[in-house]
Amino acid sequence: MAAVGTWSFSQPAVEKMRLMILAGHSATDVVERAAADVENDVETGRHIVGRGGFPNSKGIVECDAAIMEGVPGRFGAVAALRGVGQPCRVARRVMDRSPHSLLVGEGAEAFAREEGFTIEPNDSMLSSHTVTAYQKFLENRQSASGHDTIGLIALDLSGNITVGVSTSGAPFKAPGRVGDSPLPGCGLYADQTVGAAAATGDGDKIMCYCPSFHIVQLMRQGSSPKEACYSVLTDIRKRRGERECFEVGLIALNMKGEVGAASSVEFPYTFWNQGMDSVEKCVISY
């Protein structure tokens, strides 16, 4: 049993995951519920996740989210979804109830409505912080920094592993822009025989390297989660050139409950496994 999350703000989510896993909940339920709490908290929106996240260049909040089980073929995602504060829940419904794996834009919104989700007005998706930031963007094209995606991985009592990711995307992005987060192999990947991985950072560049799939394949070949994450980061740096490396943070969890991470920037992540009494935070220094 184990759980891991990207960035410091994942700590309450990983603590919830710890309690749910110990109570016998499935890895998928654990990831969905923990991610939904983060997504729906307007304060974590400043971390570019869910409600309270930064809008696109037209002032509209568009969210991407995905969830993937280690069982073959179990994946669901939404992208450029408007008006839903908990997009990971919609991604779960796509996985469970849709013949498709990824729905975007108006199609994702229509599916969410059919599944009983309330499509809220854009004003309810914004926070005072992101409204102020958007006004500065309109006045002097001042952008906001950050590429923080919430990525969560859970390994439950029965040996099931699930990974989920969610983001409102790059601040003031072009309408319809989609990053790496909802793309399998890029923002996330899971294999029941090996483990799972998730990525966070500059999604437009991350998607070109499929790091989550690469990490899981390296673990399949015998690498530890830490070794796999560092190998993938080293490969990206080699291919890009050290000075041209972009912001990317990687986390991984194998079926033994071992955790690893690597990053091109200072990167805090939180984790727990059954040998620990509480959730701990670790910071990767670059």
Backbone bond lengths (Angstrom), bond angles and torsions (degrees), N, CA, C in turn:
res aa  C-N    CA-C-N  psi(-1)  N-CA   C-N-CA  omega(-1)  CA-C   N-CA-C  phi
1 M - - - 1.465 - - 1.518 109.46 -
2 A 1.338 115.90 135.63 1.457 119.53 -177.90 1.525 109.87 -166.37
3 A 1.341 115.21 162.74 1.460 121.53 177.05 1.519 108.83 -152.53
4 V 1.325 116.03 147.28 1.466 120.78 179.31 1.525 108.95 -149.08
5 G 1.345 116.58 147.79 1.450 121.12 179.99 1.513 112.01 -143.70
6 T 1.333 115.91 152.71 1.462 121.55 179.95 1.524 110.92 -82.22
7 W 1.324 116.20 143.12 1.465 125.15 173.51 1.538 112.40 67.85
8 S 1.319 115.38 159.13 1.471 121.55 -177.32 1.520 112.44 -61.88
9 F 1.339 116.83 -34.74 1.459 119.03 -175.95 1.530 113.03 -69.82
10 S 1.340 116.90 -4.43 1.471 119.63 176.13 1.525 112.00 -81.24
11 Q 1.326 119.08 -7.81 1.467 120.50 -172.66 1.529 113.51 -58.15
12 P 1.346 120.20 -46.81 1.468 118.55 176.46 1.532 112.60 -60.69
13 A 1.333 116.46 -35.56 1.466 120.23 178.94 1.523 110.66 -66.76
14 V 1.321 117.49 -42.80 1.467 120.60 -179.86 1.526 110.19 -68.55
15 E 1.320 117.40 -33.38 1.470 120.14 175.27 1.527 110.14 -64.71
16 K 1.330 117.03 -41.95 1.464 119.99 176.46 1.524 110.30 -63.48
17 M 1.318 117.12 -40.23 1.454 121.32 177.94 1.527 110.61 -61.33
18 R 1.324 116.41 -43.06 1.472 120.58 178.77 1.535 110.76 -56.94
19 L 1.314 116.05 -48.67 1.471 120.22 -178.02 1.528 111.35 -65.49
20 M 1.332 117.19 -40.13 1.455 120.47 -179.72 1.524 111.73 -68.49
21 I 1.324 116.46 -40.56 1.463 120.19 178.94 1.526 110.13 -63.12
22 L 1.322 116.18 -44.68 1.472 120.06 179.31 1.525 111.70 -64.64
23 A 1.337 116.62 -27.00 1.469 120.99 178.55 1.524 111.94 -83.23
24 G 1.337 117.28 -2.22 1.459 120.68 175.12 1.512 116.36 94.78
25 H 1.320 118.18 11.37 1.465 120.58 179.08 1.526 111.06 -73.21
26 S 1.325 115.57 155.38 1.466 120.43 -179.83 1.520 110.37 -73.26
27 A 1.318 116.12 153.61 1.459 121.38 -179.05 1.526 111.48 -58.22
28 T 1.328 116.95 -37.58 1.464 120.00 -178.58 1.518 111.68 -67.58
29 D 1.333 117.19 -44.72 1.465 120.33 176.65 1.525 110.62 -61.84
30 V 1.305 115.99 -40.06 1.466 121.73 -179.59 1.526 110.74 -60.34
31 V 1.323 116.62 -49.97 1.463 120.85 -178.55 1.524 110.97 -65.51
32 E 1.320 116.75 -45.28 1.465 120.02 -178.60 1.525 111.43 -59.94
33 R 1.316 117.77 -48.94 1.463 120.73 -175.56 1.515 111.79 -69.30
34 A 1.316 117.02 -40.80 1.463 119.89 179.67 1.525 111.04 -66.36
35 A 1.333 116.85 -41.84 1.463 120.49 178.35 1.522 110.83 -65.09
36 A 1.331 117.10 -39.93 1.460 121.21 -178.61 1.523 111.63 -62.25
37 D 1.331 117.22 -36.57 1.467 120.30 177.66 1.523 110.98 -63.18
38 V 1.325 116.35 -42.92 1.465 120.25 179.27 1.531 110.01 -67.11
39 E 1.316 116.83 -44.86 1.458 121.69 -178.07 1.525 111.85 -59.60
40 N 1.312 116.64 -38.52 1.464 120.84 -171.64 1.522 113.11 -88.76
41 D 1.326 117.18 -1.58 1.456 121.96 179.14 1.521 108.97 -90.49
42 V 1.324 116.47 113.31 1.464 119.98 -175.24 1.525 111.83 -61.41
43 E 1.326 117.11 -26.16 1.464 120.32 -179.49 1.529 111.91 -69.84
44 T 1.322 117.69 -33.46 1.465 119.22 178.76 1.525 111.49 -81.39
45 G 1.326 116.59 -4.33 1.455 120.00 175.53 1.513 112.33 -60.35
46 R 1.337 116.31 -30.90 1.468 119.03 179.42 1.525 111.04 -65.91
47 H 1.347 116.81 -13.92 1.459 122.12 174.14 1.534 111.21 -90.60
48 I 1.341 115.38 13.66 1.463 122.09 174.55 1.525 111.51 69.10
49 V 1.340 114.77 45.14 1.463 121.31 178.84 1.525 109.84 -137.13
50 G 1.336 116.83 123.83 1.452 122.32 168.09 1.522 116.50 57.61
51 R 1.327 114.98 -143.27 1.459 121.68 -178.44 1.538 109.76 -59.54
52 G 1.310 115.76 134.68 1.456 119.15 -177.63 1.513 113.30 85.33
53 G 1.348 117.03 1.58 1.453 120.62 178.37 1.517 111.79 -73.02
54 F 1.318 115.91 169.27 1.458 120.12 -179.30 1.526 110.53 -73.15
55 P 1.336 117.08 139.98 1.464 119.77 178.97 1.527 111.84 -79.68
56 N 1.340 114.69 174.39 1.459 118.97 174.49 1.539 109.65 -81.45
57 S 1.305 117.60 -172.84 1.463 121.09 -175.01 1.525 113.05 -66.73
58 K 1.349 117.16 -13.77 1.455 121.68 177.52 1.536 111.68 -100.21
59 G 1.337 116.87 4.88 1.457 120.78 177.62 1.517 114.91 87.72
60 I 1.339 117.57 10.71 1.465 122.29 -177.14 1.532 110.18 -105.15
61 V 1.325 116.95 131.79 1.466 121.34 176.13 1.524 108.85 -80.02
62 E 1.322 116.84 122.85 1.462 123.13 176.75 1.529 108.34 -124.14
63 C 1.319 116.45 124.91 1.466 120.95 -174.17 1.527 112.80 -111.20
64 D 1.327 114.54 146.95 1.465 122.83 173.66 1.528 107.96 -117.88
65 A 1.313 117.34 141.17 1.463 120.87 176.84 1.521 109.39 -156.12
66 A 1.327 115.57 153.65 1.463 120.62 178.50 1.519 109.85 -152.36
67 I 1.312 114.92 156.33 1.457 121.36 175.73 1.532 107.60 -142.20
68 M 1.322 115.71 138.84 1.459 120.11 -177.01 1.516 109.71 -141.49
69 E 1.317 115.35 128.88 1.460 121.21 174.41 1.524 109.92 -92.06
70 G 1.330 115.16 161.79 1.455 119.30 177.00 1.511 113.47 -72.45
71 V 1.328 116.25 -16.95 1.466 121.23 177.80 1.530 109.08 -69.23
72 P 1.327 119.13 132.61 1.467 120.89 -178.27 1.522 113.02 -54.64
73 G 1.336 115.50 133.59 1.458 120.68 175.11 1.507 115.65 83.20
74 R 1.321 118.20 4.43 1.464 120.62 -177.81 1.526 109.49 -102.01
75 F 1.330 115.03 94.42 1.458 121.90 -177.09 1.520 109.43 -151.01
76 G 1.334 116.12 142.01 1.454 120.67 174.43 1.515 110.14 -148.97
77 A 1.334 116.57 144.69 1.458 119.43 -177.96 1.524 111.08 -153.73
78 V 1.333 114.16 156.22 1.458 122.19 171.60 1.521 107.85 -131.58
79 A 1.321 116.24 152.86 1.465 120.75 178.48 1.523 109.58 -144.41
80 A 1.336 115.21 147.91 1.465 122.05 -178.81 1.530 110.86 52.54
81 L 1.345 115.10 38.98 1.470 121.27 -179.88 1.526 109.79 -85.44
82 R 1.318 115.71 126.75 1.463 121.52 -179.72 1.525 111.14 -104.29
83 G 1.330 116.33 146.87 1.456 121.55 168.10 1.513 116.98 79.98
84 V 1.325 118.28 10.79 1.476 121.14 178.63 1.523 108.41 -124.88
85 G 1.328 116.04 120.46 1.454 120.81 -176.42 1.510 114.67 -78.75
86 Q 1.339 116.95 -12.67 1.467 121.09 -179.54 1.533 109.48 -129.21
87 P 1.324 117.19 69.63 1.469 120.37 -174.55 1.525 114.21 -62.98
88 C 1.328 118.05 -25.29 1.469 119.41 179.21 1.527 111.08 -63.50
89 R 1.329 116.45 -30.78 1.476 119.58 177.01 1.523 110.64 -67.08
90 V 1.320 116.25 -36.80 1.470 119.21 177.51 1.522 109.83 -68.90
91 A 1.338 116.87 -39.43 1.467 120.16 176.82 1.530 110.60 -59.44
92 R 1.332 116.84 -39.73 1.472 120.82 177.57 1.527 110.21 -61.36
93 R 1.321 116.89 -41.41 1.467 119.87 179.23 1.528 110.99 -66.03
94 V 1.331 116.35 -36.71 1.468 118.98 176.00 1.521 109.71 -59.71
95 M 1.320 116.18 -45.09 1.458 120.77 179.75 1.527 111.46 -62.32
96 D 1.321 116.45 -41.24 1.467 120.76 -173.59 1.524 114.21 -85.16
97 R 1.345 117.69 -31.73 1.459 119.28 -166.73 1.526 115.91 -126.44
98 S 1.315 117.71 -9.27 1.463 119.14 -178.47 1.526 110.55 -102.66
99 P 1.337 117.35 146.15 1.472 119.38 174.19 1.535 111.22 -73.91
100 H 1.330 116.11 -9.26 1.457 121.85 -179.60 1.531 109.88 -102.03
101 S 1.320 116.02 167.08 1.460 120.60 -179.68 1.522 113.07 -107.47
102 L 1.327 118.24 -27.82 1.461 121.99 -177.39 1.515 109.51 -139.24
103 L 1.324 116.29 124.01 1.457 122.44 177.04 1.521 108.96 -118.94
104 V 1.341 116.84 141.01 1.456 120.41 -175.03 1.529 111.70 -129.55
105 G 1.335 114.79 156.36 1.445 122.01 171.96 1.512 115.20 50.96
106 E 1.332 116.07 -129.15 1.464 121.30 -177.55 1.526 111.80 -60.99
107 G 1.327 116.40 -33.96 1.461 119.52 178.54 1.521 112.40 -66.18
108 A 1.319 116.02 -40.12 1.465 120.27 177.60 1.523 110.17 -66.59
109 E 1.336 116.17 -40.69 1.465 120.36 179.49 1.529 111.13 -65.00
110 A 1.335 117.10 -42.71 1.469 120.93 179.20 1.525 110.60 -63.34
111 F 1.315 117.39 -42.25 1.460 121.14 178.39 1.531 110.25 -62.60
112 A 1.329 116.99 -44.17 1.467 120.47 179.64 1.523 110.73 -59.81
113 R 1.320 116.36 -42.64 1.463 120.26 179.25 1.530 110.48 -64.03
114 E 1.320 117.01 -42.85 1.466 120.98 178.41 1.524 111.87 -61.52
115 E 1.324 116.48 -30.79 1.456 121.75 -179.00 1.527 113.20 -86.65
116 G 1.327 116.02 4.84 1.465 120.05 174.22 1.512 115.92 95.02
117 F 1.335 117.30 5.74 1.462 119.59 176.91 1.530 110.30 -77.88
118 T 1.315 115.97 141.84 1.456 120.84 174.95 1.520 109.61 -81.24
119 I 1.320 117.09 127.23 1.460 121.44 176.16 1.529 107.01 -91.05
120 E 1.304 115.84 109.75 1.457 121.95 -172.79 1.530 111.58 -88.55
121 P 1.329 116.86 156.09 1.468 119.22 175.35 1.527 110.28 -66.05
122 N 1.316 116.24 153.45 1.458 120.46 -175.62 1.532 112.74 -58.66
123 D 1.330 116.86 -34.25 1.467 119.82 -179.08 1.522 112.13 -57.41
124 S 1.331 116.94 -33.63 1.463 119.65 -178.76 1.522 112.18 -76.86
125 M 1.333 116.65 -11.55 1.466 120.92 178.08 1.523 112.04 -90.83
126 L 1.330 116.80 -12.49 1.456 121.48 -178.17 1.523 110.89 -95.25
127 S 1.328 116.47 162.63 1.461 122.60 172.95 1.521 108.03 -122.44
128 S 1.326 117.13 167.83 1.458 119.91 177.86 1.528 110.36 -60.79
129 H 1.332 116.25 -34.58 1.460 121.14 -179.92 1.521 110.93 -64.98
130 T 1.322 117.22 -46.23 1.467 119.32 -176.81 1.528 111.84 -77.48
131 V 1.330 118.15 -27.66 1.465 120.37 174.15 1.525 109.75 -64.42
132 T 1.349 116.47 -44.35 1.462 121.03 178.24 1.531 111.00 -62.19
133 A 1.322 115.71 -43.80 1.465 120.28 179.87 1.526 110.78 -63.08
134 Y 1.318 116.82 -38.40 1.467 120.19 179.71 1.527 111.11 -67.68
135 Q 1.324 116.97 -38.37 1.459 120.23 177.61 1.529 110.72 -62.05
136 K 1.337 116.93 -40.40 1.462 120.73 177.53 1.529 110.72 -64.95
137 F 1.319 115.02 -36.02 1.466 119.42 177.64 1.526 110.10 -64.55
138 L 1.330 117.61 -42.93 1.455 120.89 -179.31 1.528 111.54 -67.44
139 E 1.337 116.43 -37.79 1.459 120.83 -175.01 1.528 113.18 -74.98
140 N 1.337 116.37 -43.49 1.469 117.74 -175.45 1.525 113.42 -138.11
141 R 1.347 116.09 18.68 1.475 122.16 178.85 1.522 111.85 58.77
142 Q 1.341 116.33 27.05 1.458 120.38 177.67 1.518 109.46 -75.51
143 S 1.300 115.72 118.81 1.456 119.97 -177.37 1.522 110.78 -88.09
144 A 1.319 115.90 171.50 1.469 121.84 175.72 1.518 107.98 -112.22
145 S 1.305 116.69 144.16 1.464 120.41 -177.11 1.517 110.82 -90.06
146 G 1.329 115.46 162.29 1.452 119.95 173.08 1.509 113.68 116.56
147 H 1.319 114.82 147.55 1.469 121.82 176.66 1.525 108.09 -139.08
148 D 1.327 117.43 39.57 1.464 120.58 -171.16 1.523 111.98 -77.04
149 T 1.302 116.58 111.96 1.461 123.64 172.93 1.520 108.25 -105.00
150 I 1.323 117.94 138.34 1.459 119.52 171.78 1.527 107.71 -82.52
151 G 1.321 115.76 122.89 1.457 122.08 175.16 1.511 108.40 -124.00
152 L 1.326 117.58 128.55 1.458 122.68 -177.43 1.525 110.05 -130.17
153 I 1.328 115.93 136.53 1.469 121.15 176.35 1.526 108.08 -128.29
154 A 1.332 116.67 133.91 1.464 121.71 178.99 1.521 110.71 -128.68
155 L 1.329 115.31 138.55 1.466 123.65 173.31 1.512 106.67 -119.52
156 D 1.335 117.67 116.40 1.466 119.47 -172.05 1.526 113.20 -94.48
157 L 1.319 114.73 -179.63 1.460 122.70 -175.49 1.523 112.67 -61.29
158 S 1.336 116.02 -28.55 1.466 120.91 -178.59 1.525 112.81 -89.44
159 G 1.314 116.79 1.38 1.461 120.09 179.43 1.511 114.52 84.97
160 N 1.338 116.89 19.53 1.459 120.75 175.61 1.525 109.42 -91.72
161 I 1.321 116.67 142.28 1.461 120.91 179.56 1.519 110.08 -124.64
162 T 1.345 115.74 137.26 1.464 122.14 -179.56 1.516 108.78 -140.21
163 V 1.328 115.89 143.82 1.461 121.81 176.66 1.526 108.58 -126.21
164 G 1.328 115.90 141.83 1.452 120.95 176.91 1.518 110.74 -137.68
165 V 1.320 116.87 148.06 1.468 121.77 178.30 1.521 109.23 -137.34
166 S 1.347 115.87 152.92 1.456 119.98 178.51 1.520 109.77 -154.49
167 T 1.338 116.30 142.71 1.460 121.34 178.87 1.516 110.06 -160.03
168 S 1.321 115.43 153.58 1.463 119.71 170.36 1.524 110.22 -95.21
169 G 1.324 116.47 3.00 1.455 121.33 171.56 1.514 114.39 83.02
170 A 1.305 115.92 177.22 1.461 122.32 -177.64 1.526 110.55 -57.77
171 P 1.329 117.39 132.56 1.470 120.16 179.69 1.522 112.25 -55.89
172 F 1.342 115.93 131.64 1.456 123.75 174.50 1.534 112.39 61.46
173 K 1.303 115.36 31.16 1.467 122.99 177.61 1.526 110.24 -63.97
174 A 1.311 116.00 167.45 1.456 120.78 173.09 1.531 108.99 -67.60
175 P 1.326 118.36 140.80 1.465 119.82 176.85 1.531 110.68 -55.08
176 G 1.321 115.83 134.21 1.459 120.50 -179.78 1.511 114.55 87.87
177 R 1.327 117.68 -5.48 1.475 119.99 178.67 1.517 109.90 -63.98
178 V 1.322 116.65 136.24 1.462 123.22 177.32 1.528 108.22 -127.74
179 G 1.314 116.73 132.42 1.459 121.05 178.19 1.509 112.13 -96.59
180 D 1.314 116.13 -154.93 1.462 121.03 -175.33 1.521 113.69 -77.36
181 S 1.339 116.90 -24.24 1.468 120.51 -166.87 1.526 115.32 -51.79
182 P 1.348 119.63 -48.53 1.467 118.20 -176.33 1.526 114.61 -87.40
183 L 1.334 116.54 9.28 1.463 119.74 -176.58 1.526 110.50 -100.23
184 P 1.342 118.42 119.67 1.472 120.45 -178.64 1.521 111.15 -63.21
185 G 1.322 115.41 135.52 1.451 121.49 -177.75 1.511 112.24 93.04
186 C 1.327 116.30 -24.45 1.470 121.31 179.39 1.523 109.71 -98.08
187 G 1.340 117.14 -74.31 1.456 120.21 -179.70 1.510 114.48 -76.49
188 L 1.332 116.83 -21.61 1.468 120.43 -177.49 1.518 110.50 -162.52
189 Y 1.338 115.58 157.56 1.455 120.80 173.70 1.525 108.44 -165.45
190 A 1.325 116.37 145.40 1.462 121.06 179.34 1.518 110.52 -144.73
191 D 1.316 115.60 144.35 1.462 123.39 176.84 1.523 107.74 -143.72
192 Q 1.325 115.56 120.17 1.463 121.54 -173.91 1.530 113.22 -59.55
193 T 1.307 117.75 -23.23 1.465 120.60 -178.79 1.525 112.80 -89.40
194 V 1.333 116.42 -8.27 1.471 119.86 -172.74 1.518 112.91 -128.56
195 G 1.340 116.70 -60.58 1.454 122.07 -175.36 1.512 110.35 156.56
196 A 1.326 116.05 -157.76 1.462 120.71 -176.85 1.516 109.98 -148.52
197 A 1.349 114.69 161.87 1.458 121.11 -179.85 1.520 109.47 -147.45
198 A 1.338 115.31 157.57 1.460 121.32 175.70 1.520 109.04 -144.71
199 A 1.330 115.18 155.03 1.463 121.32 -178.66 1.523 110.16 -125.48
200 T 1.320 115.64 154.61 1.458 122.68 175.44 1.521 107.76 -145.14
201 G 1.327 117.16 151.16 1.453 119.71 -179.94 1.515 111.65 136.59
202 D 1.313 116.77 -144.53 1.462 122.75 -177.28 1.531 109.18 -80.54
203 G 1.322 114.64 94.16 1.455 120.43 -172.12 1.504 115.72 -61.90
204 D 1.337 117.62 -31.61 1.461 120.02 179.34 1.519 111.32 -63.24
205 K 1.316 116.34 -29.33 1.464 120.38 178.96 1.526 111.80 -94.42
206 I 1.330 117.11 -37.85 1.466 120.90 -179.43 1.525 111.17 -56.48
207 M 1.318 117.37 -40.83 1.462 120.18 -175.32 1.531 113.19 -62.66
208 C 1.320 116.32 -18.65 1.467 119.81 179.79 1.521 113.19 -77.37
209 Y 1.355 117.74 -8.48 1.466 120.82 -173.08 1.536 114.16 -121.71
210 C 1.334 118.04 -4.30 1.477 121.94 178.47 1.537 111.95 44.65
211 P 1.336 118.97 51.86 1.465 120.07 -172.84 1.521 114.85 -66.36
212 S 1.329 118.36 -33.75 1.469 119.58 -177.52 1.525 111.24 -66.28
213 F 1.327 116.31 -43.39 1.467 119.89 176.25 1.524 110.70 -62.94
214 H 1.324 116.32 -43.18 1.464 121.48 -179.12 1.531 110.90 -60.11
215 I 1.346 116.76 -43.03 1.467 120.65 179.08 1.523 110.93 -60.66
216 V 1.328 116.50 -46.92 1.471 119.74 -178.57 1.529 110.69 -63.97
217 Q 1.312 117.55 -38.60 1.465 119.86 177.82 1.532 111.75 -64.49
218 L 1.314 117.15 -38.80 1.465 119.87 177.26 1.524 111.36 -66.43
219 M 1.332 116.82 -37.78 1.467 119.17 176.15 1.525 110.50 -65.69
220 R 1.313 116.68 -35.07 1.461 120.72 176.55 1.536 111.09 -60.91
221 Q 1.319 115.36 -33.51 1.463 121.04 -179.23 1.527 113.15 -84.67
222 G 1.335 116.76 1.59 1.457 120.33 174.33 1.507 116.96 114.61
223 S 1.330 118.18 -5.79 1.460 120.67 178.73 1.522 110.81 -70.71
224 S 1.319 116.49 146.43 1.461 120.76 171.62 1.526 108.17 -72.65
225 P 1.347 119.17 163.32 1.465 119.99 176.86 1.532 113.26 -55.39
226 K 1.321 116.46 -41.27 1.465 119.77 179.34 1.525 111.17 -65.51
227 E 1.323 116.65 -45.71 1.464 120.40 178.92 1.527 111.21 -61.17
228 A 1.325 116.31 -42.22 1.460 120.78 -178.68 1.524 111.30 -64.07
229 C 1.340 116.54 -44.41 1.463 120.29 179.83 1.522 111.06 -62.38
230 Y 1.317 116.52 -44.98 1.465 119.71 -179.32 1.527 111.67 -68.08
231 S 1.319 116.98 -35.35 1.462 119.60 178.15 1.524 111.26 -64.13
232 V 1.323 116.58 -41.83 1.456 120.69 179.80 1.531 110.47 -67.00
233 L 1.328 116.69 -43.35 1.466 119.53 177.95 1.527 110.91 -62.26
234 T 1.326 116.65 -42.14 1.466 120.77 178.31 1.520 111.05 -61.65
235 D 1.338 116.81 -40.20 1.460 121.30 178.74 1.530 111.11 -63.47
236 I 1.338 116.70 -42.25 1.461 120.70 179.09 1.525 110.03 -63.51
237 R 1.326 116.00 -45.35 1.468 119.91 -179.85 1.531 111.45 -62.16
238 K 1.315 115.67 -39.52 1.463 119.87 179.88 1.516 110.87 -64.83
239 R 1.313 116.25 -41.69 1.454 120.24 -177.58 1.530 112.45 -75.08
240 R 1.325 116.51 -32.64 1.465 120.33 -179.09 1.522 112.97 -87.22
241 G 1.335 115.95 -29.54 1.452 120.37 -168.66 1.519 107.99 96.86
242 E 1.308 117.51 134.71 1.465 121.89 -173.25 1.528 112.26 -53.92
243 R 1.322 116.46 -42.09 1.465 119.39 -176.74 1.519 112.96 -76.24
244 E 1.308 116.85 -14.33 1.458 121.03 -177.33 1.528 112.84 -102.84
245 C 1.324 116.86 5.64 1.469 119.20 -178.14 1.529 109.92 -67.90
246 F 1.316 116.17 140.46 1.457 123.07 -178.02 1.530 110.20 -97.88
247 E 1.322 115.88 176.65 1.466 120.45 179.05 1.523 110.18 -74.08
248 V 1.323 115.60 119.80 1.458 120.95 176.80 1.530 109.49 -150.39
249 G 1.321 115.39 131.60 1.460 122.07 174.01 1.514 108.69 -122.64
250 L 1.328 116.70 138.63 1.460 121.93 -175.50 1.519 110.55 -127.46
251 I 1.326 117.33 137.96 1.463 122.01 172.28 1.520 108.88 -128.94
252 A 1.329 116.02 152.10 1.464 120.88 178.98 1.520 110.04 -149.19
253 L 1.319 115.06 153.66 1.463 123.06 178.62 1.523 107.34 -142.68
254 N 1.337 117.19 128.72 1.464 118.50 177.39 1.521 111.25 -99.74
255 M 1.320 116.45 178.38 1.465 120.58 -174.51 1.527 112.74 -74.07
256 K 1.328 117.10 -6.81 1.464 121.09 173.86 1.529 111.51 -87.80
257 G 1.318 116.48 -6.72 1.454 120.60 -176.93 1.513 113.42 88.08
258 E 1.327 116.86 12.71 1.464 121.15 178.67 1.526 109.64 -85.26
259 V 1.336 115.61 140.08 1.456 122.09 -175.45 1.518 110.04 -114.97
260 G 1.320 116.58 148.47 1.460 121.69 175.12 1.510 110.24 -147.98
261 A 1.333 116.18 160.45 1.462 121.16 178.82 1.522 109.51 -157.29
262 A 1.329 115.28 159.83 1.462 122.34 174.62 1.520 107.35 -157.26
263 S 1.339 116.32 155.77 1.456 118.68 -178.04 1.514 111.56 -160.23
264 S 1.325 115.31 152.75 1.464 121.34 175.66 1.524 111.29 -87.96
265 V 1.329 117.17 -6.74 1.465 123.29 177.56 1.529 108.28 -133.19
266 E 1.325 116.97 170.08 1.466 118.96 174.57 1.521 108.54 -60.01
267 F 1.300 115.88 127.45 1.467 119.99 -167.43 1.533 111.24 -140.37
268 P 1.321 117.67 102.97 1.458 120.03 173.70 1.532 111.17 -83.52
269 Y 1.316 116.24 139.83 1.463 120.20 173.30 1.521 108.16 -139.43
270 T 1.314 116.99 161.38 1.463 120.99 -177.69 1.523 109.56 -122.50
271 F 1.334 116.74 147.74 1.459 119.64 -175.64 1.522 111.54 -155.60
272 W 1.319 113.80 162.22 1.466 122.59 176.50 1.517 108.34 -154.64
273 N 1.321 116.87 144.36 1.464 120.48 165.60 1.521 108.87 -138.83
274 Q 1.317 116.98 172.90 1.465 119.95 -168.56 1.523 114.06 -66.62
275 G 1.308 118.16 -9.82 1.452 119.99 175.37 1.518 113.38 -87.45
276 M 1.343 116.80 -0.47 1.463 122.04 -176.72 1.520 111.06 -111.16
277 D 1.329 116.08 148.56 1.463 121.02 179.83 1.523 112.53 -84.63
278 S 1.329 117.01 -21.76 1.468 120.05 -177.02 1.525 110.16 -152.76
279 V 1.319 114.76 169.69 1.468 121.30 177.82 1.528 108.55 -73.93
280 E 1.314 115.94 138.81 1.460 121.10 179.42 1.529 110.21 -120.44
281 K 1.321 115.49 155.02 1.454 121.08 175.62 1.520 109.69 -112.10
282 C 1.324 116.04 138.28 1.455 121.86 176.41 1.528 107.75 -127.36
283 V 1.327 116.88 143.88 1.459 120.90 -179.39 1.524 109.47 -118.28
284 I 1.328 115.03 122.70 1.460 120.70 175.15 1.531 108.12 -85.08
285 S 1.306 116.93 122.82 1.452 121.14 175.88 1.523 108.37 -97.65
286 Y 1.309 116.31 136.25 1.468 119.30 -177.25 1.516 110.87 -100.04
